[in-house]
Amino acid sequence: MNWGVFEGLLSGVNKYSTAFGRVWLSLVFIFRLLVYLVAAERVWSDDHKDFDCNTLQPGCTNVCFDHFFPISHIRLWALQLILVTCPSLLVIMHVAYREAKEQRLRETKGDKYRCVYPNPGKKRGGLWWTYLLSLIFKAGVDVVFLYIFYHLYTNYTLPRRVKCELPPCPNVVDCFISRPTEKNIFTLFMVVTTCVCVVLNLVEAAYLIGKRCHECQQAR
């Protein structure tokens, strides 16, 4: 991974964000992305290998694991982080489009050039809508994934023992999950930080709408 490019992207997101957006970015980067890369990924690295069932029937353990873990926490979190960070990059791309348009007009019109975007990064017009929709999309993605986790893993917790009676298991067998307590702690941590991110996105959206309404009232 090119950390120089990544640092540039983070700087761009910070530059065009409000104070709430900067707090959200710090929360995502430190408490979600770094925790995912440094700790959570290792905790789930042995989930299939150490999923034990009290039977020697070939295929039974694999079938039971697939039933109770249809999608890995790690892969779901990776997809969630990708989807939740992409809208911020769209804001940067919108600003870059404005800057490129200014440069193109400046070169083609010369002395007749009139500035269209005095401040390309100012959230007005289309950029305001892009930023607002990005907040709603990020909050929506987090809420959807919270529901998916709750639906797949009731109350966001993993039991110490699960009972499985799917073919080709000969009868009801007991299966044991590797390190359920540690996984439950990490799951709870990620759920709490996701909820905080949702609140920050909604607060920032309300702030933008309230500020815009106030400016419109003053203009009248």
Helices and strands as residue ranges (DSSP letters): H 3-15, H 19-26, I 27-34, H 35-35, I 36-40, H 41-43, E 52-53, H 60-68, H 73-109, G 110-112, H 126-152, G 154-156, E 161-164, E 173-176, H 180-219
